[in-house]
Amino acid sequence: MSLTPTLDHPANAPPGLAPLPASPPGTALLAHFDADTLCCSFASAAFAHWAGLEGAAAAAGRTLAQLAGTTLWAQLAPALHQALAGHEAQLRHEDTGADGQPRVLDIHLLPQPGAGFFMLLHDAALRLQAERAAQASEERLQRFSAASGEGISFHHDGIISDCNDALLRLTGYTREEVLGRHMLDFVHPHDQQSVRDYMAQGREDPYEVGIVCKDAQVLALEVVGKTLPRAAGGSRVVVVRDTSARKQAQQRAEFLTLHDALTQLPNRRHLMQQLGQLLAAPQRPPLALLFFDLDHFRTVNDSLGHEAGDQLLCEVARRLQDGAAPGEGFVARVGGDQFVALLPVPRGRAQAAHEAQALLARLRAPLSIGGTPLPVSPSLGISLSPQDGDSADELLRRAAIALRRAKDDQRGSWAFYTAGMEGAPAALLHDEHLLRQALVQQSFVLHYQPQVEVASGRLCGFEALVRWQHPERGLVGPADFIPLAESRGLIAAIDHWVLREACCQASAWHAAGLPRVPVAVNLSAIEFRQRDVAQDIAQVLRECRLSPRYLEVEITESALMLDAGQARATLSRLQALGVSVAIDDFGTGYSSLAYLKRYPLDKIKVDRSFVMDTPGDSDDVAIVTAVVQLARSLQLRSVAEGVETEAQLQLLRRLGCDLAQGYGISRPLTAAQAEAWMRERSR
């Protein structure tokens, strides 16, 4: 028969092809045509829309030439000959849609003996871009095509009548082993009932099914079914896509959020979660937190190289795991050469001392790396619950204090935490008195550290950092007085002063014609829990005449974990106000993915402790990479703190980190210095 109809463009032909309907990449458009007349007997709504028609019914009775248009019709002729001869055919068609945008279609013609053929279209624009990027060699192109192919099968009441080669490649079966068998023969037993329900209900939404391959491997496949009309035999077409790689990547990402990439031990955030759960238990057992590090570990890296250092860390992790009784204790690597063992100690201090001695003895066993004997000399600090604290942060901090005392007294030893290790009470009272005077006299100064865009170096904002003009020690940083202010109930007044001073300074800079960039202020967890914090911020913004979009609030992870309901309400009010929110020091606290999903946030700040040893420390590089990718996947901006070298900036550029700050960009500046810095850059 002739493939050219008598009238190529009848009066009722559609005006032209429409842009593809909005749908995820890879969505199929399907139609069935009679072999003798080439008239459409069935079309999906998406196919009809592509052909420029309103609704699937409008496509029925139209010829393939009318639906395809002159250009595509001419290109279809060879493939159509092949399909009418009973052979599957496919081609790629490139043109310009009605919206003026370039369009790429993958077209598959699937013959149905005695019933015509199906025409299946895929939007291949994204796939074509990826293919062209991979055309360094023909082999790479072939690998990509094989990896991205989708399996297609047809069945009637579950009996498979046809399938394409991609499905056979996915499952490992031959065509003879598939045709004529019931599709449930290939479905994992756990999923068979859900498949029966899906078919019985005639559903057409995507769902996941485990398919048993010929080699007994179970593949997780994403499946979409479509019921065809009686003209096409009343069958169903099934399109499947392999999701195993995606699931493996997700599982690996989830593992790395709670585990150390090098030693595979739980990481700091996992430890804090576990410790928090134990402390919150109604009948919690007495606990000992053993915090230790390796003496002279840097010497191993400097003399034998980082690979030897990594081997040493892995061996320490193995010894810790081998020494832990099944179901008892919890071992974690919390950073660098620092490890923590969390143990139940029903017999209290005496049992903790015994466990510490056993742990040190096990770690001191002889070790050789690359033929070089290495002495392993760990030091250890111990805190006990409940006597040394009721929170995870407190126990970890006090164990670290005990570790420092042990190293000061004699390396390779251990020590319990005692109250006197945190400083004499008289000295604390004196500092509290001076701090209260500072509030009255406003003896504080703000320094401003620039934040720049990593890709371009463009100024994007400042972080306001408070300093105390101490009458005896001179200008001191926040680490020297903020903990005292929080413990003595003075932090709210300091936070309020910082907020007002930073907002007024930013407003003054804007009025002077300097770059309109936001200023970030740190808000303590105590201040954040106040119910009127959003109202206070709104009032300060009004008084300083600063638009809310030029203020950013930085909070720590602990602020979100104390009262989830109130935290969410406060963040929602700040979001409604127009103030952005960043999570400060991400990775050093709870680092829970749950709150990143639950709360309205704008930025994640990578703590400087993870940045300072990059790119030389592979563990820190892995952590920074994970945080940057996590921020991107959640559509949050990432900010790296503590950037000091060009090598660190180059690493952050490669990772796609958004913003950076640190001494390598600029030290914290006084207001006058910051103004001069901006004017100099503008010139």
Secondary structure, 3 states (H helix, E strand, C coil): CCCCCCCCCCCCCCCCCCCCCCCCCCCEEEEEECCCCCEEEEECHHHHHHCCCCCHHHHCCCEHHHHHCHHHHHHHHHHHHHHHCCCCEEEEEEEECCCCCEEEEEEEEEEECCCEEEEEEEECHHHHHHHHHCCCCHHHHHHHHHHHCCEEEEEECCEEEEECHHHHHHHCCCHHHHCCCEHHHHECHHHHHHHHHHHHCCCCCCEEEEEECCCCCEEEEEEEEEECCHHHCCCEEEEEEECHHHHHHHHHHHHHHHECCCCCCECHHHHHHHHHHHHHCCCCCCEEEEEEEECCHHHHHHHHCHHHHHHHHHHHHHHHHHHCCCCCCEEEEEECCEEEEEEECCCCHHHHHHHHHHHHHHHCCCEEECCEEECCCEEEEEEEECCCCCCHHHHHHHHHHHHHHHHHHCCCCEEECCHHHHCCHHHHHHHHHHHHHHHHHCCEEEEEEEEEECCCCCEEEEEEEEEEEECCCEEECHHHCHHHHHHCCCHHHHHHHHHHHHHHHHHHHHHCCCCCCCEEEECCHHHHCCCCHHHHHHHHHHHHCCCHHHEEEEECHHHHHCCHHHHHHHHHHHHHHCCEEEEEEECCCCCCHHHHHHCCCCEEEECHHHHCCCCCCHHHHHHHHHHHHHHHHCCCEEEECCCCCHHHHHHHHHHCCCEECCCCCCCCECHHHHHHHHHHHHC
